[in-house]
Amino acid sequence: MGLIERLEEKIDAVLDRLEALEMAEAMAVSVSPADAVRWLTPEQAAEHLAVGVRTLEHWRTKGGGPPFARQGRTVRYEVKRLDEWMNARGSK
């Protein structure tokens, strides 16, 4: 891998982190910890649902999966919505 490719990867990583920080800042609300919205990365959401990360990615592109939020390339899942989605699927 050449220098340019390595630099592009590093720039992409920095941009991804910046987007994640901006999303976290936008979602930050001064509420009690019990009322706070808890967001998960796709990796954390996959673990929470006991499915693969690729399965979540497939659901995002094809539909049928749990609701998610996207800001730029950053994807996050709200724990409450994941639980609601799982419960709805379990009752069918």
DSSP file (Angstrom, degrees, kcal/mol; ACC not computed):
  #  RESIDUE AA STRUCTURE BP1 BP2  ACC     N-H-->O    O-->H-N    N-H-->O    O-->H-N    TCO  KAPPA ALPHA  PHI   PSI    X-CA   Y-CA   Z-CA
    1    1 A M              0   0    0      0, 0.0     2,-0.0     0, 0.0     0, 0.0   0.000 360.0 360.0 360.0 131.4    0.0    0.0    0.0
    2    2 A G     >  -     0   0    0      1,-0.1     4,-2.2     4,-0.0     5,-0.2  -0.205 360.0-100.7 -81.5 172.3    1.4    3.3   -1.0
    3    3 A L  H  > S+     0   0    0      1,-0.2     4,-2.5     2,-0.2     5,-0.2   0.894 120.5  52.4 -59.3 -43.6    1.8    6.5    0.9
    4    4 A I  H  > S+     0   0    0      1,-0.2     4,-2.6     2,-0.2    -1,-0.2   0.917 109.3  49.2 -63.1 -43.5   -1.2    8.1   -0.7
    5    5 A E  H  > S+     0   0    0      2,-0.2     4,-2.3     1,-0.2    -1,-0.2   0.911 111.7  49.0 -63.2 -41.6   -3.5    5.1    0.2
    6    6 A R  H  X S+     0   0    0     -4,-2.2     4,-2.2     2,-0.2    -2,-0.2   0.906 112.2  48.6 -64.2 -41.1   -2.3    5.1    3.8
    7    7 A L  H  X S+     0   0    0     -4,-2.5     4,-2.6     2,-0.2    -2,-0.2   0.907 109.9  51.7 -64.8 -41.2   -2.9    8.9    4.1
    8    8 A E  H  X S+     0   0    0     -4,-2.6     4,-2.6     1,-0.2    -2,-0.2   0.903 109.7  50.1 -61.8 -40.7   -6.4    8.5    2.6
    9    9 A E  H  X S+     0   0    0     -4,-2.3     4,-2.4     2,-0.2    -1,-0.2   0.915 111.6  47.9 -62.9 -43.0   -7.2    5.7    5.1
   10   10 A K  H  X S+     0   0    0     -4,-2.2     4,-2.3     2,-0.2    -2,-0.2   0.904 111.9  49.5 -65.3 -40.8   -6.0    7.9    8.0
   11   11 A I  H  X S+     0   0    0     -4,-2.6     4,-2.7     2,-0.2    -2,-0.2   0.922 110.9  50.2 -63.7 -43.8   -8.0   10.9    6.7
   12   12 A D  H  X S+     0   0    0     -4,-2.6     4,-2.6     1,-0.2    -2,-0.2   0.907 110.2  50.5 -60.2 -41.8  -11.1    8.7    6.4
   13   13 A A  H  X S+     0   0    0     -4,-2.4     4,-2.2     2,-0.2    -1,-0.2   0.906 111.5  47.7 -63.7 -41.5  -10.6    7.4    9.9
   14   14 A V  H  X S+     0   0    0     -4,-2.3     4,-2.5     2,-0.2    -2,-0.2   0.915 112.4  49.2 -65.3 -42.9  -10.3   11.0   11.2
   15   15 A L  H  X S+     0   0    0     -4,-2.7     4,-2.6     2,-0.2    -2,-0.2   0.900 110.3  51.0 -63.9 -40.6  -13.4   12.1    9.3
   16   16 A D  H  X S+     0   0    0     -4,-2.6     4,-2.2     2,-0.2    -1,-0.2   0.923 111.8  47.2 -61.4 -43.8  -15.4    9.1   10.7
   17   17 A R  H  X S+     0   0    0     -4,-2.2     4,-2.5     2,-0.2    -2,-0.2   0.905 111.4  51.1 -65.1 -41.2  -14.4   10.0   14.2
   18   18 A L  H  X S+     0   0    0     -4,-2.5     4,-2.7     2,-0.2    -2,-0.2   0.917 110.0  49.5 -62.2 -43.9  -15.3   13.6   13.6
   19   19 A E  H  X S+     0   0    0     -4,-2.6     4,-2.5     1,-0.2    -1,-0.2   0.904 110.8  50.5 -61.2 -41.0  -18.7   12.6   12.3
   20   20 A A  H  X S+     0   0    0     -4,-2.2     4,-2.5     2,-0.2    -2,-0.2   0.909 111.6  47.6 -64.3 -41.5  -19.2   10.4   15.4
   21   21 A L  H  X S+     0   0    0     -4,-2.5     4,-2.5     2,-0.2    -2,-0.2   0.905 112.1  49.5 -65.8 -41.4  -18.3   13.2   17.7
   22   22 A E  H  X S+     0   0    0     -4,-2.7     4,-2.4     2,-0.2    -2,-0.2   0.899 112.0  48.7 -64.1 -39.9  -20.6   15.6   15.9
   23   23 A M  H  X S+     0   0    0     -4,-2.5     4,-2.0     2,-0.2    -2,-0.2   0.925 111.3  49.5 -65.4 -43.8  -23.4   13.1   16.1
   24   24 A A  H  X S+     0   0    0     -4,-2.5     4,-0.9     1,-0.2    -2,-0.2   0.904 112.2  48.4 -61.9 -40.9  -22.8   12.5   19.8
   25   25 A E  H  < S+     0   0    0     -4,-2.5     3,-0.4     1,-0.2    -1,-0.2   0.904 111.3  49.9 -65.5 -41.3  -22.8   16.3   20.4
   26   26 A A  H  < S+     0   0    0     -4,-2.4    -1,-0.2     1,-0.2    -2,-0.2   0.831 114.2  45.5 -66.6 -31.3  -26.0   16.7   18.5
   27   27 A M  H  < S+     0   0    0     -4,-2.0    -1,-0.2    -5,-0.2     2,-0.2   0.589  86.3 112.7 -88.0 -11.1  -27.7   13.9   20.4
   28   28 A A     <  +     0   0    0     -4,-0.9     2,-0.4    -3,-0.4    -3,-0.0  -0.447  41.3 173.1 -68.5 128.8  -26.4   15.1   23.8
   29   29 A V        -     0   0    0     -2,-0.2     2,-1.6     8,-0.1     8,-0.1  -0.989  38.6-118.3-135.3 142.4  -29.3   16.3   26.0
   30   30 A S        +     0   0    0     -2,-0.4     2,-0.3     6,-0.0    -2,-0.0  -0.649  64.7 129.6 -85.6  91.0  -29.2   17.4   29.6
   31   31 A V        -     0   0    0     -2,-1.6     5,-0.1     1,-0.1    -2,-0.1  -0.836  66.4 -78.7-131.3 169.7  -31.5   14.8   31.1
   32   32 A S    >>  -     0   0    0     -2,-0.3     3,-1.2     1,-0.1     4,-1.0  -0.372  45.3-111.8 -67.3 152.5  -31.3   12.5   34.0
   33   33 A P  T 34 S+     0   0    0      0, 0.0     3,-0.4     0, 0.0    -1,-0.1   0.826 118.2  58.3 -55.9 -32.2  -29.3    9.3   33.3
   34   34 A A  T 34 S+     0   0    0      1,-0.2    -2,-0.0     3,-0.0     0, 0.0   0.820 111.9  40.5 -67.4 -29.6  -32.4    7.2   33.6
   35   35 A D  T <4 S+     0   0    0     -3,-1.2    -1,-0.2     2,-0.1    -3,-0.1   0.502  89.1 119.7 -95.1  -5.9  -34.0    9.3   30.7
   36   36 A A     <  -     0   0    0     -4,-1.0     2,-0.4    -3,-0.4    -8,-0.1  -0.314  67.0-121.2 -65.9 141.0  -30.8    9.5   28.6
   37   37 A V        -     0   0    0    -10,-0.2     2,-0.6    -8,-0.1    -8,-0.1  -0.687  24.5-147.6 -80.4 130.8  -31.0    8.0   25.1
   38   38 A R        -     0   0    0     -2,-0.4    41,-2.6     2,-0.0     2,-0.3  -0.905  12.6-163.7-107.2 122.7  -28.4    5.3   24.7
   39   39 A W  E     -A   78   0A   0     -2,-0.6     2,-0.3    39,-0.2    39,-0.2  -0.819   1.1-159.6-107.9 143.6  -26.9    4.9   21.2
   40   40 A L  E     -A   77   0A   0     37,-3.0    37,-2.4    -2,-0.3    -2,-0.0  -0.904  18.1-121.5-120.9 148.7  -24.9    1.9   20.0
   41   41 A T     >  -     0   0    0     -2,-0.3     4,-2.9    35,-0.2     5,-0.2  -0.351  41.6-100.2 -72.0 165.8  -22.5    1.4   17.1
   42   42 A P  H  > S+     0   0    0      0, 0.0     4,-2.5     0, 0.0     5,-0.2   0.882 126.3  52.5 -56.8 -36.9  -23.4   -1.2   14.5
   43   43 A E  H  > S+     0   0    0      2,-0.2     4,-1.9     1,-0.2     5,-0.1   0.925 112.2  44.0 -64.7 -44.3  -21.0   -3.6   16.2
   44   44 A Q  H  > S+     0   0    0      2,-0.2     4,-2.5     1,-0.2    -1,-0.2   0.896 113.7  51.0 -66.9 -40.1  -22.6   -3.1   19.6
   45   45 A A  H  X S+     0   0    0     -4,-2.9     4,-2.3     2,-0.2    -2,-0.2   0.899 107.9  52.7 -64.7 -40.7  -26.1   -3.3   18.1
   46   46 A A  H  X>S+     0   0    0     -4,-2.5     5,-2.5    -5,-0.2     4,-1.0   0.920 111.4  46.4 -61.0 -43.2  -25.2   -6.6   16.4
   47   47 A E  H  <5S+     0   0    0     -4,-1.9     3,-0.5     2,-0.2    -2,-0.2   0.915 110.7  52.9 -64.1 -42.5  -24.0   -8.0   19.7
   48   48 A H  H  <5S+     0   0    0     -4,-2.5    -2,-0.2     1,-0.2    -1,-0.2   0.871 116.9  38.4 -59.7 -38.5  -27.2   -6.7   21.5
   49   49 A L  H  <5S-     0   0    0     -4,-2.3    -1,-0.2    -5,-0.1    -2,-0.2   0.524 108.6-124.0 -90.3  -7.7  -29.3   -8.4   18.9
   50   50 A A  T  <5S+     0   0    0     -4,-1.0     2,-0.3    -3,-0.5    -3,-0.2   0.911  73.0 114.8  60.9  44.5  -27.1  -11.5   18.7
   51   51 A V  S   <S-     0   0    0     -5,-2.5    -1,-0.3    -6,-0.1    -2,-0.1  -0.847  71.2 -88.7-131.5 170.7  -26.7  -11.2   14.9
   52   52 A G     >  -     0   0    0     -2,-0.3     4,-1.7     1,-0.1     3,-0.2  -0.447  28.2-121.7 -80.0 155.7  -23.7  -10.4   12.7
   53   53 A V  H  > S+     0   0    0      1,-0.2     4,-2.2     2,-0.2     5,-0.1   0.871 115.8  55.7 -61.4 -37.4  -22.6   -6.9   11.7
   54   54 A R  H  > S+     0   0    0      1,-0.2     4,-2.5     2,-0.2    -1,-0.2   0.838 102.3  56.3 -66.3 -32.0  -23.1   -7.9    8.1
   55   55 A T  H  > S+     0   0    0      2,-0.2     4,-2.6     1,-0.2    -1,-0.2   0.934 107.9  47.5 -63.8 -45.2  -26.7   -8.9    8.8
   56   56 A L  H  X S+     0   0    0     -4,-1.7     4,-2.4     2,-0.2    -2,-0.2   0.916 111.5  51.1 -60.5 -42.8  -27.3   -5.4   10.2
   57   57 A E  H  X S+     0   0    0     -4,-2.2     4,-1.9     2,-0.2    -2,-0.2   0.914 110.2  49.4 -60.8 -43.1  -25.7   -3.9    7.1
   58   58 A H  H  X S+     0   0    0     -4,-2.5     4,-3.0     1,-0.2     5,-0.4   0.927 110.5  50.1 -61.7 -45.5  -27.9   -6.0    4.9
   59   59 A W  H  X S+     0   0    0     -4,-2.6     4,-2.3     1,-0.2     6,-0.6   0.882 108.3  53.8 -61.4 -38.3  -31.0   -5.0    6.8
   60   60 A R  H  < S+     0   0    0     -4,-2.4    -1,-0.2     1,-0.2    -2,-0.2   0.895 117.2  36.2 -63.9 -38.7  -30.0   -1.3    6.4
   61   61 A T  H  < S+     0   0    0     -4,-1.9    -2,-0.2    -5,-0.2    -1,-0.2   0.845 129.2  31.6 -84.6 -33.7  -29.7   -1.6    2.7
   62   62 A K  H  < S-     0   0    0     -4,-3.0    -3,-0.2    -5,-0.2    -2,-0.2   0.628 105.8-126.5 -99.6 -15.8  -32.5   -4.0    1.9
   63   63 A G  S  < S+     0   0    0     -4,-2.3    -1,-0.2    -5,-0.4    -2,-0.1  -0.180  74.2  97.1  92.0 169.7  -34.9   -3.0    4.7
   64   64 A G        +     0   0    0      1,-0.3    -4,-0.1    -4,-0.1    -5,-0.1   0.355  66.5 106.5  93.3  -5.4  -36.7   -5.0    7.3
   65   65 A G  S    S-     0   0    0     -6,-0.6    -1,-0.3     1,-0.2     3,-0.1  -0.258  79.1 -66.5 -96.9-173.6  -34.2   -4.3   10.1
   66   66 A P        -     0   0    0      0, 0.0    -1,-0.2     0, 0.0    16,-0.1  -0.319  61.6 -90.2 -70.9 155.8  -34.3   -2.2   13.2
   67   67 A P        -     0   0    0      0, 0.0    11,-0.3     0, 0.0     2,-0.3  -0.331  51.1-179.6 -64.4 148.7  -34.6    1.6   13.0
   68   68 A F        -     0   0    0      9,-0.1     2,-0.4    -3,-0.1     9,-0.2  -0.946  23.9-127.0-145.0 163.8  -31.2    3.4   12.9
   69   69 A A  E     -B   76   0B   0      7,-3.0     7,-2.5    -2,-0.3     2,-0.4  -0.916  21.6-166.8-114.4 142.7  -29.9    7.0   12.7
   70   70 A R  E     +B   75   0B   0     -2,-0.4     2,-0.4     5,-0.2     5,-0.2  -0.996  14.4 176.5-132.3 133.5  -27.4    8.1   10.1
   71   71 A Q  E >  S-B   74   0B   0      3,-2.3     3,-2.0    -2,-0.4     2,-0.4  -0.928  75.0 -45.7-132.1 109.6  -25.3   11.3   10.0
   72   72 A G  T 3  S-     0   0    0     -2,-0.4   -56,-0.1     1,-0.3     0, 0.0  -0.562 124.0 -25.2  65.8-125.6  -22.9   11.2    7.1
   73   73 A R  T 3  S+     0   0    0     -2,-0.4     2,-0.4    -3,-0.1    -1,-0.3   0.435 114.7 106.9 -96.4  -0.9  -21.4    7.8    7.1
   74   74 A T  E <   -B   71   0B   0     -3,-2.0    -3,-2.3   -33,-0.0     2,-0.4  -0.671  50.3-168.7 -85.0 127.9  -21.9    7.3   10.9
   75   75 A V  E     +B   70   0B   0     -2,-0.4     2,-0.3    -5,-0.2    -5,-0.2  -0.943   7.6 176.2-117.1 136.3  -24.7    4.8   11.8
   76   76 A R  E     -B   69   0B   0     -7,-2.5    -7,-3.0    -2,-0.4     2,-0.4  -0.981  17.3-148.2-138.7 151.5  -26.1    4.4   15.3
   77   77 A Y  E     -A   40   0A   0    -37,-2.4   -37,-3.0    -2,-0.3     2,-0.5  -0.966  17.3-131.5-120.0 134.8  -28.9    2.4   16.9
   78   78 A E  E  >  -A   39   0A   0     -2,-0.4     4,-2.3   -11,-0.3   -39,-0.2  -0.742  14.1-139.7 -85.7 128.7  -30.9    3.5   19.8
   79   79 A V  H  > S+     0   0    0    -41,-2.6     4,-2.5    -2,-0.5     5,-0.2   0.899 101.3  53.7 -55.5 -45.2  -31.1    0.7   22.5
   80   80 A K  H  > S+     0   0    0    -42,-0.3     4,-2.3     1,-0.2    -1,-0.2   0.909 110.2  46.9 -58.1 -43.7  -34.8    1.4   23.2
   81   81 A R  H  > S+     0   0    0      2,-0.2     4,-2.6    -3,-0.2    -1,-0.2   0.868 109.8  53.6 -68.5 -36.6  -35.7    1.1   19.5
   82   82 A L  H  X S+     0   0    0     -4,-2.3     4,-2.6     2,-0.2    -2,-0.2   0.936 110.9  46.7 -61.1 -45.3  -33.7   -2.1   19.2
   83   83 A D  H  X S+     0   0    0     -4,-2.5     4,-2.6     2,-0.2    -2,-0.2   0.906 112.6  49.2 -64.3 -42.0  -35.6   -3.7   22.1
   84   84 A E  H  X S+     0   0    0     -4,-2.3     4,-2.3    -5,-0.2    -1,-0.2   0.914 111.9  49.3 -62.3 -42.3  -38.9   -2.5   20.7
   85   85 A W  H  X S+     0   0    0     -4,-2.6     4,-2.0     2,-0.2    -2,-0.2   0.918 111.8  48.2 -63.7 -44.4  -38.0   -4.0   17.3
   86   86 A M  H  X S+     0   0    0     -4,-2.6     4,-2.1     1,-0.2    -2,-0.2   0.922 112.0  49.5 -62.1 -44.0  -37.0   -7.3   18.9
   87   87 A N  H  X S+     0   0    0     -4,-2.6     4,-1.2     1,-0.2    -2,-0.2   0.894 110.0  51.0 -63.3 -40.2  -40.2   -7.5   20.9
   88   88 A A  H  < S+     0   0    0     -4,-2.3     4,-0.3     1,-0.2     3,-0.2   0.890 111.7  47.4 -64.9 -39.2  -42.3   -6.8   17.9
   89   89 A R  H >< S+     0   0    0     -4,-2.0     3,-1.0     1,-0.2    -1,-0.2   0.856 108.5  55.5 -69.5 -34.7  -40.6   -9.5   15.9
   90   90 A G  H 3< S+     0   0    0     -4,-2.1    -1,-0.2     1,-0.2    -2,-0.2   0.756 103.2  55.3 -70.3 -23.7  -40.9  -12.0   18.8
   91   91 A S  T 3<        0   0    0     -4,-1.2    -1,-0.2    -3,-0.2    -2,-0.2   0.484 360.0 360.0 -89.6  -1.6  -44.7  -11.5   18.9
   92   92 A K    <         0   0    0     -3,-1.0    -1,-0.2    -4,-0.3    -2,-0.1   0.469 360.0 360.0 -86.3 360.0  -45.3  -12.4   15.3
